[in-house]
Amino acid sequence: MAERKSFLLRVDRELLDAVQRWANDDLRSLNGQIEFLLRRALRDAGRAPARHKSSTDSDAGRDTEESEP
């Protein structure tokens, strides 16, 4: 597994609440949802790191303890 790095992110409350609702709908943690969105944005822009270019949206950023029903 890749090394994980923590950092502080300041986000508008309404934006964070909307992402949290989306994460809940997709059965992801908030952190997992943010990683999912970042990976998808990088892939769509052609800027994804080589090891993530082939990952699928359904698995990208999903926490290991959370899975789709």
N, C-alpha and C positions, 0 to 999 in steps of 0.2 A: 504494500500500500504506500502511496506517495506521502511524503512528509506534509503535515498540515500546519498552517500558519494562522495565527489569530491576528485580527486587526480591528480597530474601532471604526464603525461606520455610522455617520450621522444621517438620518433619513427623516423626511417629513412624516409626522404621525399618521396622516391619512394614507400615505403611500404604504407605510409599514403595515397598517391595519388591512389594507387591500391585499397585500402579498401574504399576510398571515391567513386570511380567509381562503385564498387560493391554495395555500399549502394544506390547510385543513381539508379542503375538497379533494385534494390529490393524495391525502394520507401521508404527507411529508412533514418534517419539522420545518420551521421557518428557515433555519440555516440550510437545510437540504433544498428547499425551494429556491433560495437565492443562488445557490451553486448551480442548480438546474437551469435557471434563467441566464446566468452568466455563461455557462457552457453553450447553451443554445444560441445566444447572441454571438459568441465567438465563432461558433461553427457557421452560422448564417453569414457572417462577415468574412469568412475564409481566413480567420485568424486563430483557430483552435490549435492548441499544442498537438503535435503528431499523435500522441497516445490517446487523445480524446476525439480525434476526427471520425472514428468509426463507431463511437458509442451512440446508442439510440436515446431518443428523448424519454422513453419510458423508464430507462435505468439511470440516466445521468442525474447525479445529485441525490438519488434515493438513499435514505439512511438504511443501514443493514437490518435494523430491528423493525423497520416499517416496510410492509409490502402491500401491493394491491390485492384486493380480495379476488 
